[in-house]
């Protein structure tokens, strides 16, 4: 619990423009921990998510009649009534929300064909369009782990679903979040070659977020002194890995957490001077040749 608020304060004190959270984070207590921090930083932008829920939240949703009993065991739901309920709770607890991500819609699609999955995503978009149209949230997006890489959906398909949800070309689908790291490096190589989901998203005017730049910490074991020096001599392994991800063309925001202000300052200093496309390509070529 204390780690959530402290991590947020570390990030915001270091100048982070975004806080990214979800109602199921920190065993369902992340939003409560963040609210007083957000009051201290009224200009920081806030992104949260809808879809996943804790066991306790599932019981409450069942009691409120917004979650079918058979759906509670899956801990993930994108039906319109549940999305509305969860977003209302997020707004009530956080105080404000700039962006609501539909969280890993491919998870909901397990056992569904693509058409059924897309129908469910459009249903969630329709609800979030209502929130955005009335000014209660700034916009919405999709935060995915494998949906784009697996072919469950594409950026053009998500944009089409947003237009359908809005009933107009004027929609509020404004953000895309996906993993970007030296382990999940396909988005980097695609963007360096002028294509892929990040380029498509930027061309459509979306804000792009790269999640898991350290791949849950697993990447640090692969950050050899030689690789760190290739990226930029003198950096820590974590800062070098963040710099590589944050230098990806078309990426606006790289999402990470740090336990201390010193770690945040280390990361912020590295990201302040991104690698050139040529330098980044040299890193990805080196990794591809291993």
ZIDARA-V614094 format. One record per backbone hydrogen bond with DSSP energy under -1.0 kcal/mol. CO is the residue of the C=O (numbers start at 1). NH is the residue of the N-H. E is the energy in kcal/mol with one decimal. If there is no record, write none. Layout:
# ZIDARA-V614094
co & nh & e
CO & NH & E
CO & NH & E
This chain:
# ZIDARA-V614094
co & nh & e
1 & 5 & -1.3
2 & 6 & -2.4
3 & 7 & -2.6
4 & 8 & -2.1
5 & 9 & -2.3
6 & 10 & -2.6
7 & 11 & -2.2
8 & 12 & -2.8
9 & 13 & -2.6
10 & 14 & -1.3
11 & 16 & -2.5
12 & 15 & -1.3
17 & 45 & -2.6
19 & 47 & -3.0
22 & 25 & -1.4
25 & 30 & -1.7
26 & 29 & -1.4
29 & 33 & -2.0
30 & 34 & -2.0
31 & 35 & -1.7
34 & 38 & -2.7
35 & 39 & -1.7
36 & 40 & -1.1
41 & 44 & -1.2
45 & 19 & -2.2
46 & 98 & -2.3
46 & 99 & -1.7
47 & 21 & -2.6
48 & 101 & -3.2
50 & 103 & -2.9
51 & 77 & -2.2
54 & 58 & -2.3
55 & 59 & -2.1
56 & 60 & -1.9
57 & 61 & -2.5
58 & 62 & -2.4
59 & 63 & -2.3
60 & 64 & -2.0
61 & 66 & -2.3
62 & 65 & -1.2
68 & 71 & -1.4
71 & 74 & -1.2
72 & 75 & -1.0
75 & 53 & -1.7
79 & 83 & -2.5
80 & 84 & -2.4
81 & 85 & -2.0
82 & 86 & -3.1
83 & 87 & -2.3
84 & 88 & -2.3
85 & 89 & -1.9
86 & 90 & -2.1
87 & 91 & -2.4
88 & 92 & -2.3
89 & 93 & -2.2
90 & 94 & -2.9
91 & 95 & -2.0
99 & 48 & -2.4
100 & 141 & -2.1
101 & 50 & -2.5
102 & 143 & -2.1
104 & 107 & -2.0
105 & 109 & -1.2
107 & 110 & -1.2
109 & 112 & -2.8
113 & 117 & -2.4
114 & 118 & -2.8
115 & 119 & -2.0
116 & 120 & -2.0
117 & 121 & -2.4
118 & 122 & -2.6
119 & 123 & -1.9
120 & 124 & -2.1
121 & 125 & -2.8
122 & 126 & -2.4
123 & 127 & -1.6
124 & 128 & -2.2
125 & 129 & -2.6
126 & 130 & -1.3
127 & 131 & -1.6
128 & 132 & -2.4
129 & 133 & -3.1
130 & 134 & -1.5
131 & 136 & -2.4
132 & 135 & -1.5
139 & 100 & -1.7
140 & 174 & -3.0
140 & 175 & -1.2
141 & 102 & -2.9
142 & 177 & -2.8
143 & 104 & -3.8
146 & 150 & -2.6
147 & 152 & -1.2
147 & 153 & -1.5
154 & 158 & -2.4
155 & 159 & -2.4
156 & 160 & -2.0
157 & 161 & -2.3
158 & 162 & -2.0
159 & 163 & -2.1
160 & 164 & -2.2
161 & 165 & -2.6
162 & 166 & -2.3
163 & 167 & -1.5
163 & 168 & -1.4
169 & 171 & -1.1
172 & 140 & -2.4
174 & 207 & -3.2
175 & 142 & -1.5
176 & 209 & -2.8
177 & 144 & -2.8
178 & 211 & -2.3
183 & 185 & -1.2
184 & 181 & -1.5
185 & 189 & -2.3
186 & 190 & -2.8
187 & 191 & -2.1
188 & 192 & -2.5
189 & 193 & -1.3
190 & 195 & -2.9
191 & 194 & -1.7
196 & 200 & -2.2
197 & 201 & -2.7
198 & 202 & -2.5
199 & 203 & -2.6
200 & 204 & -1.3
201 & 206 & -2.6
202 & 205 & -1.6
207 & 176 & -2.4
208 & 253 & -2.2
209 & 178 & -2.1
210 & 255 & -3.1
211 & 180 & -2.1
212 & 215 & -1.5
214 & 219 & -2.2
215 & 218 & -1.6
219 & 222 & -1.5
222 & 224 & -1.9
224 & 228 & -2.6
225 & 229 & -2.4
226 & 230 & -1.8
227 & 231 & -2.1
228 & 232 & -3.0
232 & 235 & -1.4
236 & 240 & -2.5
237 & 241 & -2.2
238 & 242 & -2.4
239 & 243 & -2.5
240 & 244 & -2.2
241 & 245 & -2.0
242 & 246 & -3.3
243 & 247 & -1.3
245 & 248 & -1.7
248 & 251 & -1.8
253 & 210 & -3.2
260 & 264 & -1.7
261 & 265 & -2.7
262 & 266 & -2.2
263 & 267 & -2.3
264 & 268 & -3.2
265 & 269 & -2.4
266 & 270 & -1.7
267 & 271 & -2.5
268 & 272 & -1.2
270 & 273 & -1.3
276 & 280 & -2.7
277 & 281 & -2.4
278 & 282 & -1.7
279 & 283 & -1.4
280 & 284 & -2.4
281 & 285 & -2.7
282 & 286 & -1.7
283 & 287 & -2.2
284 & 288 & -2.3
285 & 289 & -1.5
